[in-house]
Every structure is written in structure tokens, then in C-alpha cells.
């Protein structure tokens, strides 16, 4: 089972870092309506793009459409997971997040979590925040703020290359 580490590339995961994702979209990919993040990546062979977002965050909304396009291009090689933390950062509600991904036609795994401490556990300091995890569940890269276009493609291609080496 891969080790999840978000602050250090060699720190093993702990249960306190894990969280349950209540799925908005991508239930078939996730295999459940509600799933532990560590469980999901533990059975995953692809590297993971983990994006924390909020529905009332303009950069998050702009980024989400680009992430969907990247998912359509790289989904066979990278698992995309979006976690709505809007209610915890004062930028959204559960219904607002669910409605947003539906209106945008998002198909990669998105959902929320009822674990408020995900903000401090993952040291999220800005919206959006994206963690690129290699196939062993270790953080390869972190992007604070929106990532779009060629920069997003470069980060994903680098993640794929590192995971295949």
C-alpha cells in the first residue's frame, strides 16, 4: 500500500492525515459514494493530482475547467481528485460545491469531506491548492493558487515521468 506524505517526501502517512471524501462526481472511478482518501490511493497504480478548492473562490472555478480538460487528456495516466473545502474556509457550502461541479460538467472525482482538520492536516494556506502525489503516494510537487494551461500540462507530464522512472 502506498504511503501518503504531504509535508515530507519520506514521512509515512498517518490516520490523522486521512479523510473521507463524500463523492459529488466520479463515483464509478472512486468505486463508492464515500471513500477514505488513503484507501483510494492505496489501491491506485497511477500518480494522483489532489486539488483542494472552494465553490465561491474565483481562481478555483477558473482552474476547475482546465482540470477537467487535463483529466480528459491524462486520466488514463493520472487520477484526479478534487476536494471541496469551501465550508471550512468561508467560501462555500456543500450544496454550492455539488451544484458547481454539476453545472461545469466535471467528471473527475470530486467531493467534500466532513473532516474540518483537513485544512491543517494538509497545511492548506490558499485556495486552490494542488498536491501532485507520485504512484507511491509521496508528494512530488505542490502548487499554491490556480494552475492553468501549459503550466498544468508541464506539472502533470513531470509527475508522469517521475512515476514511470
N, C-alpha and C positions, 0 to 999 in steps of 0.2 A: 504494500500500500504506500502511495507517495506520502511524503512529509510536506506539510503545509508550513511555510515560514514566510512571514511578510516583512519582518524588520531586518532579518539577517539571512544570508543565503545558506547558513548551516545550522540554524536553530530548528529543532523538531517542533512539530505542531503540538498544540495542547488543546484540550477540550474547551478551554476558555476562548480560544480563537475561533472556534467553530460556531456556526449559526444555521438556523433552519431558514430555508427560502420557501415562501408561500408563493407558488407559481402563478404569474399572470399569463405569460405566453411561453411556448416551448415545452409544454407538459410531456409531449411524446419524447422529445430529446432528453428531458430530465428523468423520465420514467416514473413520475409521480406528481401529485398536486402539491406536495410538500416534501422537501428533502433536505438532509443535512449537507452543507457545502462540502465538508470533509469526505463524507460518504460519496458524493457525486464525483469529486475529483479523484477519489481513491480507486474508482473503477474506470476512470478515463485514461486513455492512452495518448490523447492529444494534449498539447500545452493549452493553457487557459488564459483568456482575456477576461478579467474580472473588473467590471465597471460599476462604481457607486455613483448614483445620480439622484436627482430630486425633480419632481414634475414642475415646480414653479421656479426652476433655475434655467434662464435662457441659454447659457452655454451647454447645459445638459441636453436640452431639447434639440439644439442645432447639431450636437455631436451624435445624438441617437440615430438620426437618419443616415449619417456617414457610417456608423457602426453596423446598421442593417445592410448597407451596400457591401461593406467589408465581410460581413457574415456570409452573404450570398457568394462572395468570391473565395473566401478562405475557410468556410465552415467545415470542409472535409479535413482540414489540417489543424484547425484551432477551435476549441469550444469557447463560445462567447456566453458570458453570464452577466446580466445587469441586475443590480440590487438597488431598489428604491428605498432611500433613507430619508426622503423628504419630511416625513412627520417628525423625525428626530433633530432636524436642523432648521425647522421652521419654514420649510419650503415645499410644503405639500401635504396631501392626505392619501390614505390608502386608496380611496376611490379615484382620486385625481391621477395617481400614478397608473392604475389599471386602465383608466379611460384613455390616458395619453398613449400608452403603447398600443392600445386597440386602434385609436384614431390614426396613428402613424403606420399601422400595418407591420409592427415589429414581430419577427418570427423567431429570433434567438431567445434563449432562456432569459426571462425577466421575472421579477417578483419582489416581494418585500420580506422583511424579517421583523419579528416582534422583539428581537433582542437589541435593545437600545444601546448596549455596550459595544456593538459592532463598530461604532464611531471611534471609541477609544481603543478597542482591541486592534483595529487596523490602522490606527493613527491617522484618520481621515481629517485633513485640515482645510480642505477646499472642495468645492463642487464644480465639476465632476472630478473624480479620482479614479485612475485606472491602474490596475496591477497586472503585469504580464508574468504568468507563472509557467515555468518550464514543465516538461512532462513528469518531473519528479515532485511537482508541487512547490518548488522553491521560486521565490521572486527573482525574476531576471531583470525587470525594469519596472519603474513606477512613473506614471505621468500625472502630474497635478494640473488640473484645468483641462479644457477641451482639446481633443486631438482629432484632427481632420485631414482629409485628403492624402497627399503623398507622404506626409509625416506618419500618419496612421499606417499606411501600407508598409513603409520602411520599418516601423516598430514590429509589425506582425511578421514580416519576412525575416527580420533578425531573430525573432523568437522561434520561428520555424527552423531556421538554420541552426541555432544553438541546440534545439531539441533533437535535431537529426544527427548531430555530431557525436 
